[in-house]
Each structure stands twice: as C-alpha cells, then as structure tokens.
Amino acid sequence: MKTKKNKEAEIESFENAFKKLETIMHRLENEIPEYSIDRILEEYEEGVRLLKICRDKLRDAELRIEKIGTEDEGQK
C-alpha cells in the first residue's frame, strides 16, 4: 500500500521538484529576516520533502542506466 507521500513523489517530476526547491532556497537565503520561525520551518520541511523526491528520482534513473548497461553487456 502506498502512502500519500509516495503518491506525491510519483506525481512530482524531478524538474518541478528541483525548481520548487531552488525557489525555497532562494527565499530562505534572501527573505529570512521577514519570516517567522513557523514560516521558516514550513519552508524547510517542504524543502526536505522536495529534496527527497529529487534524490529518489535520481536514484531511479541511475538504476535504470545500470540496468541498460548490464543488458547491453549481456548481448555482446
């Protein structure tokens, strides 16, 4: 059974997650004096969620590349 977070990760593309993560990082770097501690924590939590999505997508891509390479070597 998939959790809500797993379903969100499947829907979110790497590119969209990365863009959102960049936006959050920019806001935290440049606008932090204007934020409350609660807002900073919300932004941080969202950033961690997006980072996990990006890492998972990259890991999946690496595994697919390895599989393709292994299949290619097996055909030689």
C-alpha distance (Angstrom), angle and dihedral (degrees) to the residues before:
residue distance angle dihedral
M1 . . .
K2 3.80 . .
T3 3.77 121.5 .
K4 3.78 124.6 -133.0
K5 3.82 90.8 -103.9
N6 3.82 91.6 52.3
K7 3.80 90.5 51.8
E8 3.83 90.7 48.8
A9 3.80 90.3 51.3
E10 3.80 91.0 52.6
I11 3.80 92.2 51.1
E12 3.80 96.4 44.6
S13 3.78 112.1 81.7
F14 3.78 120.0 -139.5
E15 3.79 91.4 -116.5
N16 3.82 94.2 51.8
A17 3.79 93.2 44.8
F18 3.80 91.0 48.8
K19 3.82 92.9 49.2
K20 3.80 91.0 49.5
L21 3.80 90.4 47.7
E22 3.81 90.7 51.6
T23 3.80 90.0 50.0
I24 3.80 92.1 51.2
M25 3.80 91.7 47.7
H26 3.79 90.8 50.1
R27 3.80 91.8 49.6
L28 3.80 92.9 48.1
E29 3.81 92.0 47.8
N30 3.79 96.0 46.3
E31 3.79 108.7 24.8
I32 3.79 103.3 34.3
P33 3.83 95.6 112.9
E34 3.81 88.0 61.7
Y35 3.81 94.3 52.3
S36 3.77 130.4 89.3
I37 3.78 117.7 -129.4
D38 3.82 88.7 -106.8
R39 3.81 91.5 54.7
I40 3.81 91.2 47.8
L41 3.81 90.2 52.1
E42 3.81 91.8 48.1
E43 3.80 90.8 51.1
Y44 3.80 91.0 46.5
E45 3.81 92.9 49.7
E46 3.80 91.2 49.7
G47 3.80 90.0 48.0
V48 3.80 91.3 52.7
R49 3.82 90.2 49.5
L50 3.80 91.6 50.5
L51 3.80 91.8 45.4
K52 3.80 89.6 54.9
I53 3.80 90.5 51.3
C54 3.81 90.9 50.9
R55 3.80 92.8 47.6
D56 3.80 92.0 47.7
K57 3.81 92.0 49.4
L58 3.81 91.6 48.7
R59 3.80 91.6 47.7
D60 3.80 90.4 50.9
A61 3.81 90.7 49.5
E62 3.81 91.1 50.0
L63 3.80 90.9 50.8
R64 3.80 91.3 50.0
I65 3.82 90.8 49.6
E66 3.81 90.9 49.8
K67 3.80 90.3 49.1
I68 3.81 91.9 50.6
G69 3.81 90.4 48.9
T70 3.80 91.6 49.6
E71 3.80 92.3 48.5
D72 3.80 90.5 48.2
E73 3.81 91.9 51.3
G74 3.78 90.3 48.5
Q75 3.80 91.4 57.1
K76 3.83 93.5 56.2
